[in-house]
Amino acid sequence: AFLLPKHAGGVSLDALKYLEASVEEEYLLDPLTWFDRAIGCKAAEGHRLRKELEHAGLIELVAIKTGRKGGAVKVMCASEKGYGVLNEMGVKVSRPKGKGGVQSQFWQAHIARYLRRCHPGARVTIEDARSGKAVDVALEVDGELVAFEVNLTTNWLSENVVKDLMGYHRVVICALTDQDVEAHTRRLQKELVIEWERLRQSISFRLLHTFLADRH
């Protein structure tokens, strides 16, 4: 008979299998609707299992802002207690890559997945540090190095762009909305002054939601 981990908080085997699937590299930080569809789980059943896991303290549910009219998407993240239970079960787990909170890690993961699909064989790295500072996502393809930065605020924007261009050919600033892109542009123009004219050809902007694509 299968023995449930002693720290599992009395959750069912089905809930633990659901938790185990959620920490596979392929599904990390997927929106809940994508994840349920990918593993063949009906929406109502997924909702029930998440409630069970959340009540036991094994997961956290996080709303991710997308900048789209449809609003936020929700993701499920294993808690430290959840990872502990999975380790007790002998499950090989994957953790989200990247610094900062789940909001940034979500976008780093989906930008990296998008770039790998669009550029098979290219080198895509989360938290690449070749410029002396960590870049959210780096793309190396056909001899060109491109830095993708997730900018949910304008903090340190100019400093980061200048540092990135010391090690990369181009920087793509990824923002939530068109209004954010305008704010980032104004900030760069104001703070870089004459450097802006020299650097602007190497700087572009992209909306974060354009990297989202249900690949399952």
Disulfide bonds with the S-S distance in Angstrom:
none
